[in-house]
Each structure stands twice: as C-alpha cells, then as structure tokens.
Amino acid sequence: MSLLCITSINKLLEEQCVMFINYSDIFNNRGDAYHQAMKNSPQARRQEFKLILGQARLKKGQVVCDMPSGGGYSRNFIPDLNEIDLILIEPSKAFYDLIPNECQCQRYLCPLDQVPLPSGSIDTVISLAGLHHIENRLPVFSEMYRLIKQGGRLCIADVREGSGVDHFLNIFAHEHSTSGHEGTFINDQYYRELAEAGFDITDKNVRSYQWCFDTEREMVEYCTLLFGIDMASYDQTLEAIEKYLGYKTVNHKYYMNWELEFISCKKL
C-alpha cells in the first residue's frame, strides 16, 4: 500500500486529536492513525517485537496474555501462534475493533485492572510500550500478578525516563501534537510498584536497536502517524529524529535508533 502524504496524515490527525491523558481516551482518539502506521510499515518494529517475545521465552501449550495489546500486533511476530493460547487485553475500543476477527486469539475489551479471567490462569504476561500511558500503574501490576500462575512471568518493555526516546516523545511529540504526549516512563518508582504488587524482578536491561524503513519519507510518516504529530512539518519531524534518536542508511534502507528498557519479573 502506498504511504499517505504528510498533508493527508495531518488532516487525519487533526480530525481526531484533542488533549487526552489516559490510555483509553488517547487511543480511542488516535488509534486509527496508529493502526495506519502499523499497516503501512508492518515490519518496521520487527526487531522490537522479537526482543520482547524472546524475553518471554514462549513454549508450546502456554497461555500468554498481551496487555495492553493495541491492535493485536504481537500475534504477527509469534512464529507458532497455533501452539500457544494468546489472549489480547485492550482497554481502547478503537484498538479492540481493529483486531481481526480471524486472529485466532481470545480478546477482551476491558480495563487493565479488571480483566475477566480467573486468577492464576496465565503463564506469561507481555506488555510492550503501552504502560507509560497508565497514570496509576499499581492496580494494573496487581491485576497482572493475580492473573499469573505461581512461577509465571511478566515481561515488560517500555521507555526509560531521561532517555532520548523519552525526550523525543515527551518534548517533541508533546509540543507538536494536539493530543499531546505525557508518558510516565520507567524509573525507580516503577520498580517499587512492581515489588509492591508482589513481583520478584529477575532482570532489567536497556536494549538499543533500530526501526527499519525503505525510505526517509516512510520513516517520517510512520512517526507522524504513530505518535499523532500533527503540528510539525516533515522537516521539523526529521530534524527531531536526528536530534533525539539518530538514524543511518545502509544499503538504501533507513534505520532509526530506538531504545527500551526490558524488565523480567516472576511470581514466586
């Protein structure tokens, strides 16, 4: 599919965007634009999804819960999806409605702290770059703890406070989006809340990698749609990518630097 031009992207975002602060409102508002980015460039974040799925160490027969799941994108990167039971938990109706009916996954539209599943029914919970839009995380961590079996695992990947990705999102995207971007990123309080919920933190490390694109324009338009950047020109967004993230070209491909902190927890 051909990419939308910047003018069309901005029009789409302007029609959708007002200032929101919680996950459901944010993505009920701009979930369609986010999904368009993922549809235009479905493999751009392949390395990111592979990293968290590798961290999860999925095994045949496991029950795996992705929360929040967005449009259910993780299912596209699990090689043997028919060998696990993948459950998608999503609080935004806009995202939930974008999950294909034929996705071979259970899916629930519900708050992240009120999941209609039995206690101790999940082997592994994965959560990729969505919890920074949750203002009060402790009830969500406590719900994850309730859902996970004894000996089960929670695998989180999200933005580290003070990183270049933090500044790109909470400075540039926030200033150049009518919906804003005020993520609450990983810091010491984040770890205290995981421990308070009952988790044993077994590993934490920052991983640097790249999002991959065929052209510079695809890279800029992807960021514009994914983060709702409707108040910046093409050149301003490209300059911000260079300033806060950096990118390189190799064999006519564009590799934009990205970085998340990966956390592994266990329910003892």
DRENNUBA-521476 format. One record per atom (N, C-alpha, C, O): residue in one letter; y, z, x. Coordinates in pm, whole numbers, padded with zeros to 5 digits, always signed. Layout:
BEGIN
AYZX
...
! end
This chain:
BEGIN
M-00119+00000+00085
M+00000+00000+00000
M+00125+00000+00089
M+00130+00073+00188
S+00223-00080+00055
S+00347-00083+00133
S+00425+00045+00111
S+00418+00107+00005
L+00500+00085+00215
L+00578+00208+00208
L+00703+00188+00125
L+00759+00079+00120
L+00747+00296+00058
L+00874+00291-00014
L+00988+00285+00086
L+00978+00342+00195
C+01094+00216+00050
C+01213+00218+00136
C+01284+00351+00118
C+01262+00421+00019
I+01369+00387+00215
I+01437+00516+00212
I+01520+00531+00086
I+01525+00640+00028
T+01585+00424+00041
T+01666+00433-00082
T+01580+00471-00201
T+01619+00557-00280
S+01464+00408-00214
S+01375+00439-00325
S+01322+00581-00315
S+01311+00651-00415
I+01291+00624-00194
I+01244+00760-00172
I+01350+00861-00215
I+01320+00956-00288
N+01472+00840-00170
N+01578+00933-00205
N+01602+00937-00355
N+01630+01044-00410
K+01592+00822-00421
K+01610+00820-00566
K+01502+00901-00634
K+01531+00978-00726
L+01377+00885-00589
L+01267+00961-00644
L+01290+01111-00628
L+01271+01188-00721
L+01331+01150-00509
L+01352+01292-00482
L+01471+01347-00558
L+01465+01459-00609
E+01579+01271-00566
E+01698+01319-00636
E+01669+01344-00783
E+01725+01436-00843
E+01582+01262-00842
E+01547+01279-00982
E+01467+01406-01005
E+01467+01461-01115
Q+01398+01454-00901
Q+01308+01566-00915
Q+01368+01698-00867
Q+01325+01803-00914
C+01463+01697-00776
C+01493+01816-00697
C+01609+01900-00748
C+01719+01851-00774
V+01580+02028-00761
V+01679+02133-00772
V+01625+02249-00689
V+01509+02247-00647
M+01709+02350-00665
M+01667+02457-00576
M+01561+02545-00642
M+01584+02601-00748
F+01444+02556-00576
F+01337+02644-00623
F+01290+02729-00506
F+01308+02693-00390
I+01230+02845-00538
I+01189+02934-00430
I+01042+02969-00433
I+00991+03015-00330
N+00969+02950-00544
N+00828+02986-00542
N+00739+02862-00544
N+00782+02754-00583
Y+00616+02880-00499
Y+00525+02769-00477
Y+00511+02679-00599
Y+00527+02557-00590
S+00481+02739-00715
S+00457+02659-00835
S+00578+02576-00873
S+00565+02457-00904
D+00696+02639-00871
D+00817+02565-00906
D+00848+02455-00805
D+00886+02344-00842
I+00831+02487-00677
I+00860+02389-00572
I+00777+02262-00592
I+00830+02151-00589
F+00647+02279-00614
F+00561+02161-00618
F+00545+02103-00758
F+00504+01988-00772
N+00576+02179-00862
N+00593+02115-00991
N+00711+02020-00987
N+00717+01921-01060
N+00807+02053-00900
N+00928+01974-00886
N+00911+01854-00793
N+00953+01743-00827
R+00849+01873-00677
R+00841+01763-00581
R+00697+01729-00538
R+00676+01666-00435
G+00600+01773-00618
G+00461+01741-00586
G+00432+01593-00586
G+00351+01545-00506
D+00497+01517-00676
D+00474+01372-00682
D+00518+01303-00553
D+00450+01213-00504
A+00632+01347-00499
A+00681+01288-00374
A+00587+01324-00258
A+00556+01239-00174
Y+00544+01450-00254
Y+00449+01494-00151
Y+00321+01409-00160
Y+00270+01361-00058
H+00272+01392-00280
H+00149+01315-00300
H+00170+01169-00259
H+00078+01107-00204
Q+00288+01115-00283
Q+00316+00977-00243
Q+00307+00963-00091
Q+00256+00863-00041
A+00357+01065-00019
A+00346+01063+00128
A+00199+01062+00170
A+00160+00986+00258
M+00119+01148+00107
M-00022+01156+00143
M-00097+01029+00104
M-00193+00990+00171
K-00053+00965-00002
K-00114+00839-00045
K-00076+00724+00048
K-00160+00640+00082
N+00051+00721+00089
N+00097+00615+00180
N+00031+00623+00317
N-00001+00521+00377
S+00010+00745+00365
S-00041+00767+00501
S-00155+00869+00496
S-00139+00981+00546
P-00268+00834+00438
P-00374+00933+00414
P-00437+00990+00540
P-00497+01098+00536
Q-00423+00919+00653
Q-00485+00967+00778
Q-00384+01030+00874
Q-00422+01069+00984
A-00258+01039+00836
A-00155+01088+00929
A-00187+01228+00981
A-00166+01256+01099
R-00238+01315+00894
R-00265+01453+00934
R-00414+01478+00954
R-00462+01591+00941
R-00486+01375+00986
R-00631+01387+01001
R-00668+01497+01102
R-00758+01576+01077
Q-00598+01500+01214
Q-00631+01598+01318
Q-00610+01740+01267
Q-00687+01830+01300
E-00506+01760+01188
E-00475+01892+01133
E-00586+01940+01040
E-00631+02054+01051
F-00630+01854+00949
F-00738+01892+00859
F-00868+01916+00935
F-00944+02008+00903
K-00894+01834+01035
K-01015+01852+01115
K-01013+01986+01189
K-01117+02049+01206
L-00895+02027+01234
L-00885+02154+01306
L-00919+02273+01217
L-00996+02360+01257
I-00864+02277+01096
I-00894+02392+01011
I-01038+02387+00959
I-01101+02492+00944
L-01089+02270+00932
L-01228+02261+00888
L-01324+02295+01002
L-01430+02353+00979
G-01286+02260+01124
G-01366+02301+01239
G-01363+02452+01257
G-01464+02513+01292
Q-01247+02511+01235
Q-01233+02656+01242
Q-01322+02724+01138
Q-01378+02830+01164
A-01334+02662+01021
A-01412+02721+00911
A-01563+02715+00937
A-01639+02793+00881
R-01606+02622+01022
R-01749+02608+01055
R-01835+02601+00928
R-01924+02684+00907
L-01807+02502+00846
L-01877+02490+00719
L-02024+02456+00741
L-02060+02381+00831
K-02108+02514+00655
K-02252+02492+00663
K-02307+02449+00528
K-02250+02479+00423
K-02416+02379+00532
K-02481+02331+00410
K-02510+02448+00316
K-02560+02552+00357
G-02476+02428+00189
G-02503+02529+00088
G-02394+02633+00069
G-02404+02716-00021
Q-02291+02631+00153
Q-02184+02728+00140
Q-02094+02699+00019
Q-02079+02585-00024
V-02035+02807-00033
V-01930+02795-00134
V-01797+02815-00062
V-01772+02920-00004
V-01712+02713-00067
V-01588+02710+00009
V-01471+02695-00088
V-01474+02611-00179
C-01370+02776-00069
C-01254+02776-00158
C-01130+02735-00079
C-01099+02796+00024
D-01060+02634-00126
D-00935+02587-00065
D-00820+02634-00154
D-00809+02591-00269
M-00735+02725-00101
M-00628+02780-00183
M-00503+02811-00101
M-00511+02882-00001
P-00387+02758-00141
P-00369+02656-00244
P-00417+02521-00192
P-00409+02492-00073
S-00465+02439-00283
S-00532+02315-00242
S-00440+02193-00245
S-00479+02087-00198
G-00316+02207-00300
G-00234+02089-00318
G-00307+01989-00407
G-00365+02026-00509
G-00306+01864-00368
G-00375+01761-00444
G-00522+01747-00407
G-00583+01644-00434
G-00579+01852-00346
G-00721+01848-00309
G-00749+01763-00188
G-00857+01704-00177
Y-00653+01756-00096
Y-00664+01662+00017
Y-00775+01698+00116
Y-00828+01610+00184
S-00811+01825+00124
S-00913+01867+00221
S-01047+01798+00196
S-01124+01776+00290
R-01074+01763+00071
R-01204+01702+00037
R-01223+01569+00110
R-01336+01526+00133
N-01111+01503+00146
N-01119+01373+00212
N-01161+01382+00358
N-01190+01281+00421
F-01166+01505+00412
F-01195+01523+00553
F-01322+01603+00578
F-01352+01639+00692
I-01397+01632+00471
I-01525+01701+00484
I-01634+01595+00483
I-01655+01530+00381
P-01704+01574+00595
P-01796+01460+00606
P-01914+01468+00510
P-01960+01364+00461
D-01965+01587+00482
D-02081+01602+00394
D-02042+01686+00273
D-02094+01795+00251
L-01949+01633+00195
L-01895+01707+00082
L-02003+01742-00021
L-01993+01844-00089
N-02104+01658-00031
N-02211+01684-00128
N-02303+01798-00085
N-02389+01840-00163
E-02285+01848+00038
E-02371+01955+00088
E-02309+02093+00076
E-02374+02193+00106
I-02183+02100+00032
I-02120+02229+00008
I-02063+02230-00133
I-02049+02126-00197
D-02030+02348-00180
D-01967+02364-00310
D-01819+02394-00286
D-01782+02508-00256
L-01734+02291-00298
L-01591+02306-00270
L-01518+02337-00400
L-01531+02266-00499
I-01439+02446-00397
I-01360+02489-00511
I-01213+02478-00474
I-01170+02531-00371
L-01136+02411-00558
L-00994+02391-00534
L-00914+02482-00626
L-00928+02477-00748
I-00830+02567-00567
I-00746+02660-00642
I-00601+02617-00623
I-00552+02612-00510
E-00533+02584-00732
E-00397+02531-00721
E-00308+02588-00832
E-00340+02572-00950
P-00197+02652-00797
P-00107+02708-00899
P-00005+02611-00956
P+00056+02639-01059
S+00015+02496-00892
S+00112+02398-00940
S+00043+02296-01030
S-00051+02229-00987
K+00090+02282-01153
K+00028+02186-01245
K+00044+02043-01197
K-00045+01960-01216
A+00159+02013-01134
A+00181+01878-01083
A+00075+01840-00981
A+00018+01732-00987
F+00048+01930-00886
F-00057+01904-00788
F-00195+01901-00855
F-00276+01812-00828
Y-00221+01998-00941
Y-00351+02006-01008
Y-00383+01876-01081
Y-00496+01828-01076
D-00284+01821-01148
D-00306+01698-01224
D-00331+01578-01133
D-00382+01475-01179
L-00296+01589-01007
L-00317+01480-00912
L-00456+01482-00849
L-00494+01387-00781
I-00531+01590-00870
I-00667+01597-00817
I-00755+01505-00902
I-00764+01524-01023
P-00821+01407-00842
P-00900+01312-00921
P-01013+01381-00997
P-01076+01474-00946
N-01037+01336-01119
N-01145+01393-01200
N-01281+01371-01136
N-01374+01449-01158
E-01292+01265-01056
E-01420+01233-00994
E-01435+01294-00854
E-01516+01246-00775
C-01360+01398-00824
C-01355+01451-00687
C-01479+01533-00650
C-01490+01575-00535
Q-01572+01557-00742
Q-01696+01631-00716
Q-01670+01775-00674
Q-01749+01834-00601
C-01559+01831-00720
C-01524+01969-00686
C-01488+02046-00813
C-01435+01990-00908
Q-01518+02175-00811
Q-01462+02261-00914
Q-01313+02276-00887
Q-01272+02279-00771
R-01233+02285-00990
R-01090+02304-00969
R-01035+02396-01076
R-01077+02394-01192
Y-00938+02478-01035
Y-00878+02575-01125
Y-00727+02572-01110
Y-00674+02573-00999
L-00658+02567-01223
L-00512+02581-01227
L-00483+02727-01261
L-00503+02770-01375
C-00436+02802-01162
C-00417+02945-01183
C-00331+03003-01071
C-00318+02941-00965
P-00271+03120-01092
P-00200+03188-00983
P-00297+03223-00870
P-00415+03247-00895
L-00247+03226-00748
L-00333+03254-00633
L-00383+03398-00630
L-00480+03428-00561
D-00318+03487-00704
D-00363+03626-00708
D-00440+03658-00836
D-00467+03775-00864
Q-00475+03555-00912
Q-00552+03575-01036
Q-00652+03460-01052
Q-00639+03379-01144
V-00748+03454-00965
V-00845+03345-00964
V-00964+03382-01053
V-01024+03487-01032
P-00999+03299-01150
P-01105+03332-01245
P-01246+03307-01190
P-01325+03232-01247
L-01275+03372-01078
L-01407+03363-01015
L-01459+03503-00986
L-01379+03595-00965
P-01591+03522-00984
P-01646+03656-00959
P-01617+03706-00818
P-01601+03627-00725
S-01610+03837-00804
S-01595+03900-00672
S-01716+03867-00585
S-01829+03863-00632
G-01689+03845-00457
G-01796+03819-00362
G-01872+03691-00386
G-01991+03682-00356
S-01804+03590-00441
S-01872+03464-00474
S-01843+03352-00375
S-01899+03243-00389
I-01758+03376-00276
I-01713+03271-00184
I-01755+03302-00041
I-01740+03416+00005
D-01809+03202+00029
D-01845+03221+00170
D-01722+03212+00260
D-01703+03294+00350
T-01638+03111+00235
T-01522+03086+00320
T-01403+03042+00237
T-01415+02955+00150
V-01288+03101+00264
V-01161+03054+00206
V-01083+02985+00316
V-01067+03040+00425
I-01033+02864+00288
I-00942+02797+00382
I-00805+02784+00315
I-00795+02769+00194
S-00702+02791+00397
S-00565+02779+00345
S-00479+02711+00451
S-00452+02767+00557
L-00438+02589+00420
L-00364+02507+00516
L-00220+02489+00474
L-00190+02417+00378
A-00129+02555+00545
A+00016+02531+00539
A+00074+02537+00398
A+00162+02459+00363
G+00024+02631+00317
G+00079+02648+00183
G+00131+02788+00156
G+00215+02807+00068
L+00080+02886+00230
L+00114+03025+00201
L+00257+03062+00240
L+00307+03166+00198
H+00324+02977+00320
H+00462+03011+00356
H+00557+02995+00238
H+00674+03034+00246
H+00509+02939+00128
H+00590+02931+00006
H+00558+03045-00091
H+00611+03046-00202
I+00474+03139-00050
I+00441+03254-00132
I+00528+03371-00089
I+00517+03418+00025
E+00613+03418-00178
E+00708+03524-00142
E+00637+03657-00120
E+00671+03730-00027
N+00540+03689-00205
N+00467+03816-00195
N+00321+03784-00164
N+00242+03758-00255
R+00285+03787-00036
R+00153+03741+00007
R+00043+03846-00012
R-00073+03810-00030
L+00077+03974-00006
L-00027+04077-00007
L-00121+04065-00128
L-00242+04073-00110
P-00069+04047-00251
P-00163+04029-00363
P-00254+03907-00347
P-00368+03908-00394
V-00204+03803-00282
V-00286+03683-00259
V-00394+03714-00156
V-00510+03677-00176
F-00358+03781-00047
F-00458+03819+00053
F-00563+03913-00008
F-00681+03901+00022
S-00519+04003-00094
S-00612+04095-00160
S-00708+04021-00252
S-00826+04056-00261
E-00657+03917-00321
E-00743+03837-00407
E-00842+03757-00324
E-00959+03744-00362
M-00799+03703-00212
M-00890+03633-00123
M-01001+03727-00076
M-01118+03690-00072
Y-00962+03849-00041
Y-01060+03948+00005
Y-01162+03977-00106
Y-01281+03988-00079
R-01114+03990-00229
R-01204+04015-00343
R-01305+03902-00359
R-01423+03926-00384
L-01259+03779-00346
L-01344+03662-00369
L-01450+03644-00262
L-01560+03597-00291
I-01419+03680-00137
I-01506+03651-00024
I-01623+03750-00019
I-01606+03869-00042
K-01741+03697+00014
K-01860+03780+00031
K-01847+03869+00154
K-01769+03840+00244
Q-01924+03977+00158
Q-01932+04057+00281
Q-01978+03968+00396
Q-02077+03896+00384
G-01907+03973+00505
G-01938+03889+00618
G-01877+03750+00611
G-01890+03671+00705
G-01810+03719+00497
G-01746+03589+00481
G-01615+03580+00556
G-01570+03678+00616
R-01554+03460+00553
R-01441+03435+00641
R-01322+03377+00565
R-01337+03308+00465
L-01205+03408+00617
L-01078+03349+00574
L-01020+03275+00693
L-01004+03332+00801
C-00987+03147+00674
C-00929+03064+00780
C-00795+03011+00733
C-00786+02937+00635
I-00689+03050+00803
I-00553+03013+00767
I-00491+02932+00881
I-00513+02963+00998
A-00415+02830+00847
A-00330+02761+00944
A-00193+02746+00881
A-00179+02693+00771
D-00091+02794+00951
D+00044+02785+00897
D+00145+02789+01011
D+00109+02805+01128
V+00270+02775+00976
V+00378+02765+01074
V+00408+02903+01135
V+00411+03003+01064
R+00429+02906+01265
R+00466+03028+01335
R+00618+03044+01333
R+00691+02951+01364
E+00663+03163+01296
E+00806+03192+01294
E+00868+03167+01433
E+00813+03209+01535
G+00982+03100+01436
G+01052+03073+01561
G+01009+02946+01632
G+01066+02912+01736
S+00912+02875+01580
S+00863+02753+01643
S+00954+02635+01609
S+01040+02645+01522
G+00933+02524+01679
G+01009+02403+01649
G+00985+02354+01507
G+01076+02302+01443
V+00861+02370+01458
V+00830+02331+01321
V+00908+02417+01222
V+00960+02367+01122
D+00915+02547+01249
D+00998+02638+01168
D+01140+02583+01160
D+01196+02572+01051
H+01199+02549+01273
H+01339+02503+01275
H+01356+02369+01206
H+01457+02346+01139
F+01259+02279+01222
F+01267+02151+01151
F+01268+02172+01000
F+01344+02107+00928
L+01183+02263+00953
L+01170+02286+00810
L+01281+02374+00754
L+01348+02338+00657
N+01301+02491+00816
N+01393+02589+00759
N+01539+02567+00797
N+01629+02628+00738
I+01564+02479+00894
I+01703+02443+00927
I+01732+02302+00876
I+01812+02284+00784
F+01666+02202+00935
F+01700+02064+00897
F+01660+02030+00754
F+01745+01989+00675
A+01532+02048+00719
A+01489+02013+00583
A+01562+02097+00479
A+01598+02048+00372
H+01585+02223+00511
H+01655+02310+00415
H+01798+02261+00390
H+01845+02261+00276
E+01866+02218+00496
E+02004+02174+00484
E+02016+02034+00423
E+02123+01996+00376
H+01908+01958+00425
H+01915+01819+00382
H+01822+01790+00264
H+01775+01678+00248
S+01797+01891+00183
S+01716+01875+00063
S+01779+01953-00051
S+01816+02069-00034
T+01792+01890-00166
T+01848+01963-00280
T+01751+02068-00332
T+01791+02157-00407
S+01624+02060-00294
S+01530+02166-00332
S+01521+02275-00226
S+01464+02381-00251
G+01580+02249-00108
G+01578+02348+00000
G+01439+02365+00060
G+01340+02311+00011
H+01435+02441+00168
H+01307+02479+00230
H+01327+02614+00298
H+01391+02623+00403
E+01272+02719+00236
E+01286+02854+00289
E+01149+02916+00307
E+01111+03009+00236
G+01074+02863+00403
G+00940+02914+00428
G+00941+03051+00494
G+01027+03081+00577
T+00846+03135+00454
T+00825+03265+00518
T+00703+03251+00608
T+00589+03252+00561
F+00729+03237+00737
F+00625+03193+00830
F+00553+03310+00898
F+00590+03426+00880
I+00451+03276+00976
I+00365+03377+01037
I+00443+03460+01139
I+00506+03406+01229
N+00436+03590+01121
N+00497+03686+01214
N+00413+03813+01212
N+00304+03813+01155
D+00462+03921+01274
D+00383+04044+01281
D+00356+04101+01142
D+00249+04156+01119
Q+00452+04089+01050
Q+00433+04138+00915
Q+00316+04065+00846
Q+00241+04125+00769
Y+00303+03939+00875
Y+00195+03858+00819
Y+00059+03919+00856
Y-00030+03932+00772
Y+00046+03958+00983
Y-00079+04018+01030
Y-00101+04155+00969
Y-00215+04192+00937
R+00005+04231+00953
R-00008+04363+00890
R-00058+04350+00746
R-00139+04431+00700
E-00010+04248+00676
E-00052+04228+00538
E-00200+04187+00530
E-00271+04232+00440
L-00246+04105+00621
L-00388+04069+00626
L-00474+04193+00648
L-00576+04211+00582
A-00431+04278+00741
A-00505+04401+00769
A-00502+04496+00649
A-00602+04559+00616
E-00386+04506+00584
E-00373+04592+00467
E-00464+04545+00354
E-00515+04627+00277
A-00484+04415+00343
A-00574+04362+00240
A-00720+04392+00271
A-00806+04381+00183
G-00749+04430+00397
G-00885+04468+00434
G-00951+04379+00537
G-01063+04406+00579
F-00884+04272+00580
F-00945+04177+00671
F-00945+04226+00815
F-00853+04294+00859
D-01049+04190+00886
D-01056+04206+01031
D-01016+04073+01094
D-01086+03973+01076
I-00905+04071+01167
I-00857+03948+01230
I-00936+03924+01357
I-00925+04001+01453
T-01015+03818+01359
T-01106+03794+01471
T-01050+03695+01573
T-01094+03693+01688
D-00954+03614+01532
D-00898+03517+01626
D-00764+03467+01575
D-00744+03452+01454
K-00673+03442+01666
K-00545+03380+01631
K-00496+03301+01751
K-00494+03352+01863
N-00457+03177+01728
N-00406+03095+01837
N-00321+02982+01783
N-00344+02932+01673
V-00222+02943+01862
V-00134+02833+01827
V-00196+02704+01878
V-00236+02694+01995
R-00204+02605+01790
R-00259+02476+01827
R-00153+02369+01813
R-00088+02357+01709
S-00135+02292+01919
S-00040+02180+01918
S-00120+02050+01911
S-00222+02035+01977
Y-00073+01956+01830
Y-00142+01829+01809
Y-00040+01729+01756
Y+00080+01756+01763
Q-00084+01616+01706
Q+00010+01513+01659
Q-00029+01463+01519
Q-00147+01457+01484
W+00073+01428+01443
W+00054+01346+01324
W+00070+01201+01369
W+00157+01171+01450
C-00013+01112+01317
C-00018+00975+01369
C+00028+00874+01264
C-00008+00883+01147
F+00110+00776+01310
F+00166+00673+01220
F+00161+00537+01288
F+00157+00527+01411
D+00162+00433+01207
D+00161+00297+01260
D+00299+00251+01306
D+00311+00170+01397
T+00404+00303+01242
T+00540+00260+01275
T+00634+00380+01272
T+00603+00485+01216
E+00750+00361+01333
E+00855+00464+01327
E+00899+00486+01183
E+00917+00600+01140
R+00915+00378+01109
R+00958+00392+00969
R+00858+00472+00887
R+00898+00556+00806
E+00730+00447+00908
E+00629+00524+00834
E+00642+00673+00865
E+00631+00756+00775
M+00666+00707+00991
M+00682+00846+01032
M+00801+00912+00961
M+00789+01023+00908
V+00915+00844+00960
V+01036+00899+00899
V+01019+00911+00747
V+01055+01012+00688
E+00964+00807+00685
E+00947+00809+00540
E+00845+00914+00497
E+00859+00976+00392
Y+00744+00935+00578
Y+00644+01039+00548
Y+00709+01177+00544
Y+00687+01254+00450
C+00789+01207+00645
C+00858+01337+00648
C+00957+01350+00533
C+00972+01457+00473
T+01025+01240+00502
T+01123+01241+00393
T+01057+01279+00261
T+01108+01362+00187
L+00943+01218+00232
L+00872+01245+00108
L+00803+01381+00110
L+00812+01457+00014
L+00735+01411+00218
L+00654+01534+00225
L+00739+01659+00208
L+00698+01755+00144
F+00859+01656+00265
F+00943+01776+00265
F+01066+01764+00175
F+01154+01850+00179
G+01072+01659+00094
G+01182+01647-00001
G+01318+01631+00064
G+01417+01684+00013
I+01326+01559+00174
I+01452+01543+00248
I+01531+01428+00185
I+01523+01314+00229
D+01608+01461+00082
D+01678+01358+00004
D+01827+01351+00036
D+01899+01272-00026
M+01875+01433+00131
M+02019+01435+00162
M+02045+01396+00308
M+02148+01432+00364
A+01953+01324+00368
A+01970+01278+00506
A+01943+01130+00513
A+01860+01077+00439
S+02013+01062+00604
S+01986+00921+00628
S+01861+00907+00713
S+01810+01004+00769
Y+01813+00785+00722
Y+01699+00754+00810
Y+01728+00803+00952
Y+01645+00870+01012
D+01846+00768+01005
D+01879+00803+01143
D+01889+00954+01162
D+01849+01005+01267
Q+01941+01026+01063
Q+01950+01172+01074
Q+01811+01235+01080
Q+01788+01328+01157
T+01721+01184+00998
T+01585+01240+00997
T+01513+01208+01128
T+01443+01294+01182
L+01530+01087+01178
L+01470+01051+01306
L+01525+01138+01418
L+01450+01183+01505
E+01654+01162+01416
E+01717+01247+01519
E+01662+01390+01512
E+01639+01452+01615
A+01640+01441+01391
A+01586+01576+01376
A+01442+01584+01426
A+01403+01683+01486
I+01365+01479+01401
I+01228+01474+01452
I+01231+01481+01605
I+01153+01554+01666
E+01320+01403+01664
E+01333+01404+01811
E+01377+01541+01861
E+01324+01589+01961
K+01472+01603+01793
K+01530+01729+01838
K+01434+01847+01827
K+01417+01923+01922
Y+01371+01861+01712
Y+01291+01981+01684
Y+01142+01965+01715
Y+01074+02064+01743
L+01092+01841+01709
L+00948+01819+01721
L+00912+01735+01842
L+00828+01774+01924
G+00974+01620+01854
G+00940+01523+01957
G+00829+01430+01911
G+00745+01467+01830
Y+00831+01309+01965
Y+00725+01213+01935
Y+00713+01115+02051
Y+00801+01106+02136
K+00601+01042+02052
K+00580+00942+02156
K+00509+00822+02095
K+00448+00832+01989
T+00517+00710+02164
T+00446+00591+02122
T+00338+00559+02224
T+00362+00560+02345
V+00218+00532+02174
V+00105+00495+02259
V+00032+00381+02190
V-00014+00394+02076
N+00020+00267+02261
N-00050+00151+02205
N+00002+00115+02066
N-00075+00089+01973
H+00134+00115+02054
H+00203+00076+01931
H+00181+00172+01814
H+00211+00139+01700
K+00130+00292+01842
K+00117+00398+01742
K+00223+00504+01770
K+00264+00523+01885
Y+00267+00571+01665
Y+00367+00677+01677
Y+00301+00812+01654
Y+00238+00835+01551
Y+00315+00900+01753
Y+00253+01032+01747
Y+00363+01138+01743
Y+00434+01159+01842
M+00376+01203+01628
M+00478+01307+01611
M+00416+01443+01637
M+00312+01477+01581
N+00480+01522+01723
N+00428+01653+01759
N+00433+01748+01639
N+00530+01750+01563
W+00329+01827+01626
W+00323+01931+01523
W+00250+02050+01581
W+00179+02038+01680
E+00268+02165+01518
E+00209+02287+01571
E+00191+02388+01458
E+00283+02411+01380
L+00074+02448+01450
L+00048+02556+01356
L-00024+02669+01426
L-00087+02649+01530
E-00015+02787+01369
E-00094+02899+01417
E-00219+02909+01330
E-00211+02909+01207
F-00333+02918+01394
F-00461+02925+01325
F-00515+03068+01334
F-00525+03125+01443
I-00549+03125+01218
I-00595+03263+01209
I-00732+03266+01145
I-00754+03207+01040
S-00825+03337+01210
S-00957+03359+01151
S-00974+03507+01120
S-00944+03593+01202
C-01021+03535+00999
C-01043+03672+00955
C-01185+03686+00899
C-01246+03588+00857
K-01235+03809+00901
K-01368+03835+00849
K-01362+03952+00753
K-01287+04048+00774
K-01442+03944+00646
K-01457+04057+00554
K-01579+04137+00598
K-01693+04092+00584
L-01555+04255+00651
L-01664+04337+00704
L-01740+04407+00591
L-01835+04481+00616
! end
